[in-house]
Amino acid sequence: MKKAQMKIQEMAFVLLALVLLAIIGFIFFLKLSQNKLVESATDIKTQTTLSLLEKLANLPELECYCKPSCKANCMDKDKINSLKTMLQTNKNLESLFQGLSSLKVKQIYPPENEIVIYTSRTPSNASSYQTFINLCQYDTGRYTYDCNMAMIIAKGVS
């Protein structure tokens, strides 16, 4: 009788150990899945920011009018300033920048103050991405565009 009870206890302990091992394995699997989910969410946010940056750099509304004689990625400084003014007066336009926490244009050569186009109300610690553009301004006296090297800097949401 005691041998049978001992065998039952051994079997119970073995089953308990197997259940605990399965639970530990399942927890490990869930932790790995959670890490992959966080990584993919970060990748999606990065891709969203990069695609918005590319779209903004190629907006036809902000392009220089001198196509096709202008260089590629040419943005009109006056149009950028008017977009900035429109955003300050019409808050409904902020939906255009959904997915961004800030957007600015910084003239690199010759160095000049940056134009902050959009800044969201909520701060973000996300990465910022940039691309080079030609920042041009129309000279009415000479009827030509004066172009300088600049960067569009977009910061995603965290």
trRosetta pair geometry for C-beta under 8 A, 3 or more apart (Angstrom, degrees):
i j d omega theta_ij theta_ji phi_ij phi_ji
1 4 5.9 -56 -155 33 31 111
1 5 6.6 29 150 -16 65 106
2 5 5.6 -52 -147 38 37 112
2 6 6.2 41 152 -22 67 105
3 6 5.6 -53 -148 36 32 114
3 7 6.4 33 153 -19 65 104
4 7 5.7 -52 -148 35 32 111
4 8 6.5 34 151 -20 64 104
5 8 5.6 -52 -148 35 33 113
5 9 6.4 33 152 -19 65 105
6 9 5.7 -53 -148 36 32 111
6 10 6.4 34 152 -20 64 105
7 10 5.6 -51 -147 35 32 114
7 11 6.3 34 153 -19 64 105
8 11 5.7 -54 -148 37 30 112
8 12 6.3 33 151 -21 64 106
9 12 5.6 -52 -146 35 32 113
9 13 6.4 31 155 -17 65 105
10 13 5.9 -57 -149 37 30 109
10 14 6.3 30 153 -18 65 107
11 14 5.7 -54 -147 37 31 112
11 15 6.3 30 155 -17 65 107
12 15 5.8 -55 -147 39 30 110
12 16 6.2 32 153 -20 64 108
13 16 5.5 -51 -143 37 32 114
13 17 6.3 34 154 -21 64 104
14 17 5.7 -52 -148 35 30 112
14 18 6.4 30 152 -18 63 105
15 18 5.6 -53 -147 37 33 111
15 19 6.3 33 154 -19 66 105
16 19 5.7 -53 -146 36 31 111
16 20 6.3 30 154 -17 64 107
17 20 5.7 -54 -146 39 30 111
17 21 6.2 33 153 -20 64 107
18 21 5.6 -53 -145 37 31 113
18 22 6.4 32 154 -19 64 105
19 22 5.7 -54 -148 36 31 111
19 23 6.4 33 152 -20 64 105
20 23 5.6 -52 -146 35 32 112
20 24 6.4 33 154 -18 65 105
21 24 5.8 -52 -147 37 31 111
21 25 6.4 32 153 -18 63 107
22 25 5.6 -55 -147 39 31 113
22 26 6.3 33 153 -20 65 106
23 26 5.7 -54 -146 36 31 112
23 27 6.4 32 154 -19 64 104
24 27 5.8 -51 -147 35 31 112
24 28 6.4 34 152 -19 63 106
25 28 5.6 -54 -149 36 32 114
25 29 6.3 34 152 -20 65 105
26 29 5.5 -52 -147 36 33 114
26 30 6.4 34 153 -19 65 104
27 30 5.7 -52 -148 36 32 112
27 31 6.4 34 153 -21 64 104
28 31 5.8 -53 -149 34 31 112
28 32 6.6 29 153 -16 64 105
29 32 5.9 -55 -150 37 31 110
29 33 6.3 31 153 -18 65 108
30 33 5.6 -55 -146 38 32 112
30 34 6.3 35 154 -23 65 105
31 34 5.7 -52 -148 33 31 113
31 35 6.6 32 153 -19 63 103
32 35 5.8 -53 -150 34 33 111
32 36 6.5 29 153 -15 65 105
33 36 5.8 -56 -149 39 33 109
33 37 6.2 36 152 -22 65 107
34 37 5.5 -54 -148 35 32 114
34 38 6.5 32 154 -18 65 103
35 38 5.8 -53 -149 35 32 110
35 39 6.4 32 152 -18 64 106
36 39 5.6 -53 -147 38 33 113
36 40 6.3 31 156 -17 66 105
37 40 5.9 -54 -144 38 30 107
37 41 6.4 33 154 -21 63 105
38 41 5.7 -53 -148 35 31 113
38 42 6.5 32 153 -18 64 105
39 42 5.7 -55 -151 37 32 111
39 43 6.3 33 151 -19 65 106
40 43 5.4 -50 -145 37 36 115
40 44 6.3 40 153 -23 65 102
41 44 5.7 -51 -148 33 31 112
41 45 6.6 32 152 -17 63 103
42 45 5.8 -53 -150 36 33 111
42 46 6.4 33 152 -19 65 106
43 46 5.6 -54 -147 37 32 113
43 47 6.2 31 155 -17 66 106
44 47 5.8 -54 -144 39 31 110
44 48 6.3 36 153 -23 64 105
45 48 5.6 -52 -147 34 31 114
45 49 6.5 30 154 -18 64 105
45 99 7.9 -177 -147 -158 67 88
45 126 6.8 -116 148 -134 131 136
45 156 5.4 119 162 159 95 142
45 157 6.7 -115 -150 68 116 73
45 158 7.8 65 -178 -127 158 25
46 49 5.8 -56 -151 36 30 109
46 50 6.3 26 154 -15 65 108
46 127 7.1 15 -109 55 96 124
46 129 7.9 111 -158 -49 76 136
46 156 6.8 -112 -98 -21 39 167
47 50 5.7 -55 -143 40 32 110
47 51 6.1 29 158 -17 66 106
48 51 6.0 -57 -145 38 27 106
48 52 6.3 26 156 -16 63 108
48 99 4.7 -120 151 -162 120 133
48 156 6.8 107 82 -132 94 121
49 52 5.8 -57 -148 38 29 110
49 53 6.3 32 153 -22 64 107
49 99 6.5 -161 -79 150 57 99
49 100 6.7 115 -124 -95 81 76
49 126 7.4 -179 -67 144 152 136
49 127 7.8 160 80 80 166 84
49 129 5.7 129 131 17 115 129
49 154 5.8 170 -175 119 92 115
49 155 7.5 -51 -144 164 133 16
49 156 3.4 -74 -74 -75 136 113
50 53 5.5 -52 -146 35 32 114
50 54 6.4 32 154 -18 65 104
50 129 5.8 -68 -89 131 73 172
51 54 5.6 -51 -147 37 34 111
51 55 6.3 35 153 -19 65 105
52 55 5.6 -53 -145 38 32 111
52 56 6.2 30 157 -18 66 107
52 97 7.6 93 -173 -143 137 56
52 99 5.5 174 -47 94 149 125
52 100 5.8 -148 124 -52 155 112
52 154 6.3 178 98 -175 104 158
53 56 5.9 -56 -146 38 28 109
53 57 6.3 28 156 -20 63 108
53 129 5.5 -100 -43 97 163 115
53 130 7.7 -142 -156 -114 142 20
53 131 6.0 133 153 -2 116 118
53 152 6.3 157 -158 110 89 118
53 154 4.3 -144 -87 20 101 144
54 57 5.8 -55 -146 36 30 111
54 58 6.4 1 161 5 63 113
54 131 7.3 86 -88 -23 59 163
55 58 6.3 -78 -149 52 27 92
55 59 6.7 57 151 -64 65 81
56 59 5.7 -14 -150 -26 37 114
56 62 7.7 18 -179 29 65 151
56 103 6.8 -123 -156 -150 169 139
56 152 6.3 177 106 178 115 154
56 154 7.0 136 37 -71 146 134
57 73 5.8 -18 170 -139 107 101
57 75 7.3 -95 -150 -55 54 125
57 131 5.5 -39 -78 83 154 135
57 133 5.8 -154 -145 -79 99 121
57 152 5.5 -150 -84 23 93 151
58 63 7.8 12 -165 -70 43 110
58 73 7.4 -65 -82 -108 71 70
59 62 4.5 55 82 20 111 104
59 63 6.9 -161 93 -31 56 81
59 75 8.0 52 54 -115 92 104
60 63 5.4 -37 -146 6 41 123
61 79 6.8 177 143 179 70 131
61 83 7.7 108 122 -79 118 122
62 75 4.9 -3 142 -144 105 94
62 76 6.1 -157 -178 38 56 83
62 79 4.9 172 -130 114 58 128
62 80 6.0 62 -145 -71 115 74
62 83 6.8 -25 -89 -31 109 145
63 67 6.8 11 149 -42 128 122
63 74 6.1 69 -159 83 72 81
63 75 6.6 -69 -104 -105 35 49
63 76 6.7 47 118 -13 19 97
64 67 6.8 140 89 -41 80 75
64 70 4.7 138 82 -97 135 170
64 74 4.0 -46 8 130 120 122
64 75 7.0 -162 -36 -126 80 2
64 76 5.1 139 -90 -65 58 87
64 134 7.7 -40 -19 98 135 110
64 136 4.9 15 -88 63 132 138
64 138 8.0 151 -144 -64 91 90
64 145 5.6 21 -153 -107 136 161
64 147 8.0 -40 -72 -89 156 110
65 76 7.2 38 -16 -72 78 138
65 138 7.6 12 30 -79 112 130
66 69 5.2 -70 156 64 98 98
66 70 4.4 109 84 -43 101 106
66 74 7.5 -63 55 123 96 160
66 136 7.8 -85 22 132 124 160
66 144 7.9 45 -94 -152 151 55
66 145 5.4 -118 -7 -11 145 130
67 70 5.7 -57 -80 31 50 105
67 74 7.7 -176 -71 52 82 130
70 74 4.3 -41 151 -18 132 168
70 134 7.2 -175 174 89 103 146
70 136 6.9 -90 -140 -20 128 166
70 145 6.5 10 -103 49 112 154
70 147 7.6 140 -149 -70 96 141
71 74 5.5 125 68 -62 70 108
71 134 4.9 101 74 -27 121 159
71 147 6.8 117 23 -179 121 170
72 134 7.6 120 78 2 41 118
73 131 7.6 -123 -146 136 146 111
73 132 7.1 87 114 107 154 65
73 133 4.5 -128 152 -127 107 71
73 134 5.9 123 96 11 77 81
74 133 7.2 146 -103 179 18 89
74 134 4.5 -28 -104 74 68 114
74 136 5.4 3 -168 2 101 128
74 145 7.5 45 -171 147 133 161
74 147 6.8 -64 -130 -115 103 128
75 79 7.3 -124 178 67 75 113
75 80 6.2 59 152 -53 114 118
75 105 7.3 -129 96 -122 146 146
75 133 5.2 16 4 159 113 141
75 134 7.0 156 21 79 65 57
75 135 5.8 -25 70 -109 93 59
75 136 7.1 155 74 25 39 78
75 150 7.7 -87 53 69 115 132
75 152 7.8 89 -10 -61 160 116
76 79 3.9 67 84 11 111 112
76 80 6.7 179 92 -13 58 82
76 136 6.0 -43 -104 77 51 85
76 137 7.2 104 -163 -101 63 43
76 138 7.1 2 -143 -25 107 97
76 145 8.0 -95 -109 -127 80 123
77 80 5.6 -52 -149 34 34 113
77 81 6.4 33 154 -17 65 105
77 115 7.7 167 -151 -34 82 156
77 135 5.5 69 -71 174 98 93
77 136 6.6 -148 -12 85 91 30
77 137 4.2 -33 39 -77 127 93
78 81 5.8 -54 -149 37 32 111
78 82 6.4 30 152 -17 65 105
78 137 6.2 108 -30 -135 89 80
78 138 6.6 -45 1 22 136 98
79 82 5.7 -53 -146 38 33 109
79 83 6.4 38 152 -21 65 102
80 83 5.7 -52 -150 34 32 112
80 84 6.5 36 150 -21 64 104
80 105 5.9 -25 -168 9 155 153
80 115 5.8 80 134 118 124 156
80 117 6.5 -84 -172 -91 91 115
80 135 7.8 -36 0 -140 151 101
81 84 5.5 -49 -150 34 35 116
81 85 6.5 35 151 -18 65 104
81 115 6.7 -97 -82 -142 72 139
82 85 5.5 -50 -147 37 37 113
82 86 6.3 41 151 -21 66 103
83 86 5.6 -52 -146 36 32 113
83 87 6.4 35 154 -21 64 104
83 117 6.3 1 105 -148 111 110
84 87 5.8 -54 -151 33 29 111
84 88 6.7 28 152 -19 62 105
84 115 6.4 -112 -57 175 150 104
84 116 7.4 104 -131 90 126 52
84 117 5.1 -111 -87 -127 90 58
84 118 8.0 -139 -114 -50 71 59
85 88 5.8 -55 -152 33 33 112
85 89 6.5 14 157 -5 66 110
86 89 6.1 -68 -146 46 31 99
86 90 5.6 -24 174 30 72 111
86 93 6.1 56 131 -9 100 168
87 90 6.9 -71 -116 62 21 73
87 91 7.9 63 -175 -103 56 38
87 93 5.3 -114 -105 86 67 126
87 94 6.8 97 -152 -74 95 71
87 117 6.9 96 10 171 155 69
87 118 6.0 -112 -166 -91 163 85
90 93 5.0 72 103 -10 102 108
91 94 5.7 -16 -175 -9 61 118
92 95 6.8 -26 173 3 55 108
93 96 5.6 -18 177 3 69 117
94 97 5.9 -63 -166 42 54 102
94 98 7.8 90 138 -58 68 72
94 118 7.2 142 -127 -144 76 119
94 120 7.9 114 -166 -108 119 74
95 98 5.6 -3 -163 -36 52 112
97 100 4.6 -73 179 52 91 116
97 103 6.2 -120 -133 -9 130 133
97 118 4.8 -159 -91 156 172 167
97 120 7.5 -154 115 -68 119 95
99 156 6.7 -39 162 -140 71 80
99 157 6.2 -117 -160 2 33 112
100 103 5.5 25 156 -48 148 102
100 118 6.6 71 105 97 125 130
100 120 7.1 170 108 -36 61 116
100 154 5.5 -73 -128 -166 121 100
100 155 6.6 99 -166 70 78 53
100 156 6.4 -72 -114 -110 51 40
100 157 6.9 -153 -124 -36 4 84
101 119 7.4 12 153 -156 62 54
101 120 4.5 -85 -146 26 57 124
101 122 7.0 -90 -129 83 106 77
101 123 7.4 62 -174 -168 136 26
101 124 3.6 -129 -61 6 172 141
101 126 6.5 140 8 36 132 117
101 155 4.9 -60 63 104 95 101
101 156 6.6 42 4 123 95 18
101 157 5.1 131 -49 -89 98 61
101 158 7.5 8 -41 -11 146 77
102 116 7.2 -46 -166 -152 104 97
102 118 6.4 178 -147 97 40 69
102 119 4.8 10 -111 -111 92 67
102 120 6.7 -109 -59 8 61 79
102 124 7.5 -156 -6 41 93 119
102 128 7.7 -32 69 -110 105 115
102 153 7.8 -7 112 112 99 90
102 154 7.3 174 90 -151 57 42
102 155 4.4 23 48 38 92 116
103 116 7.8 119 85 -165 50 55
103 117 4.7 -45 101 65 99 111
103 118 4.4 32 38 45 103 99
103 119 7.9 -142 30 -63 58 48
103 152 7.2 -9 -167 -175 88 94
103 153 7.4 163 -151 85 41 55
103 154 5.2 0 -107 -108 80 77
103 155 7.6 -143 -64 24 46 71
104 114 5.1 40 164 159 123 121
104 115 6.3 167 -161 84 75 49
104 116 4.6 -33 -103 -107 108 55
104 117 6.1 -179 -98 9 40 78
104 152 7.6 165 88 -155 38 52
104 153 5.2 -13 64 59 86 99
105 114 6.5 171 86 -163 43 77
105 115 4.6 -2 56 55 96 103
105 117 6.6 64 -9 -32 92 111
105 133 7.6 -55 -138 53 107 132
105 135 6.4 128 168 -99 126 131
105 150 5.6 25 177 161 93 133
105 151 7.2 169 -153 84 53 43
105 152 5.5 -27 -100 -101 76 65
105 153 7.6 172 -90 16 25 76
106 114 4.0 -29 -98 -106 78 109
106 115 7.8 -161 -72 25 39 63
106 150 6.2 167 86 -161 41 83
106 151 5.1 -11 60 57 92 92
106 153 6.1 26 -1 -9 113 120
107 110 7.2 12 141 77 117 48
107 111 6.8 139 104 -149 87 27
107 112 4.1 10 66 47 133 105
107 113 7.7 36 31 61 107 33
107 114 7.2 -170 13 -96 67 54
107 135 5.7 -100 -99 55 92 153
107 148 5.5 24 -153 113 111 132
107 149 7.4 111 -164 86 64 50
107 150 4.5 -46 -104 -98 52 101
108 111 6.9 -29 -177 -92 28 63
108 132 8.0 -39 2 -126 143 93
108 148 7.7 178 53 151 63 95
108 149 4.7 -52 61 109 107 99
108 150 5.9 174 1 -106 81 33
108 151 6.1 70 -43 -14 113 97
109 148 6.1 -160 91 -171 58 92
109 149 4.5 28 43 46 97 112
110 148 6.5 -75 21 -138 61 133
112 148 7.7 55 6 121 129 163
114 153 7.9 -23 -154 26 139 125
116 119 6.0 0 171 -38 121 110
120 124 7.1 55 57 -21 126 115
120 157 7.4 16 19 -94 167 97
122 157 7.8 42 87 -136 117 101
124 155 6.0 152 84 140 127 113
124 156 7.0 -148 161 99 149 46
124 157 5.4 -117 -112 -134 140 43
124 158 4.6 166 -154 -11 83 98
125 158 5.1 38 49 -76 68 153
126 155 5.9 134 79 175 96 81
126 156 4.2 -99 136 78 149 83
126 157 6.0 86 -17 107 149 11
126 158 4.3 -159 -49 -73 90 74
127 155 7.4 -160 110 -140 30 71
127 156 6.6 18 61 30 65 108
128 153 5.5 20 168 180 123 96
128 154 6.6 169 -157 87 75 35
128 155 4.1 -39 -98 -90 91 82
128 156 7.6 -174 -98 6 42 69
129 153 7.5 165 84 -152 34 54
129 154 5.6 -19 62 64 84 88
129 155 7.8 158 17 -89 63 36
129 156 7.4 42 2 -27 106 99
130 151 4.6 17 -179 175 123 119
130 152 6.3 168 -148 82 69 48
130 153 4.5 -21 -93 -99 104 69
130 154 7.3 161 -85 18 49 65
131 151 6.8 157 76 -153 28 74
131 152 5.6 -7 55 51 82 96
132 149 6.8 -27 -160 -165 107 91
132 150 7.4 139 -156 83 59 40
132 151 5.7 -45 -99 -98 51 74
133 150 5.4 -31 70 76 86 90
133 151 6.9 138 19 -113 81 22
133 152 5.7 52 -9 -21 128 98
134 147 4.7 -6 180 -167 108 124
134 148 7.4 139 -162 65 62 31
134 149 7.1 -45 -110 -101 56 44
134 150 7.3 95 -155 28 12 90
135 147 6.8 141 73 -155 40 65
135 148 5.2 -30 67 67 94 85
135 149 7.4 31 19 128 92 8
135 150 3.6 44 -20 0 124 141
136 145 4.1 16 178 176 127 120
136 146 6.5 156 -152 76 71 38
136 147 4.1 -30 -92 -94 93 80
136 148 7.5 161 -84 17 45 62
137 145 6.9 144 67 -154 27 72
137 146 5.5 -21 60 59 82 92
138 144 7.7 179 -148 101 59 24
138 145 5.6 -43 -95 -97 56 71
139 142 4.6 14 108 40 122 97
139 143 7.2 -65 89 -8 75 14
139 144 5.6 -4 50 63 107 68
139 145 7.1 162 7 -109 83 18
139 146 5.4 70 -36 -20 117 105
140 143 7.0 25 -157 -76 33 54
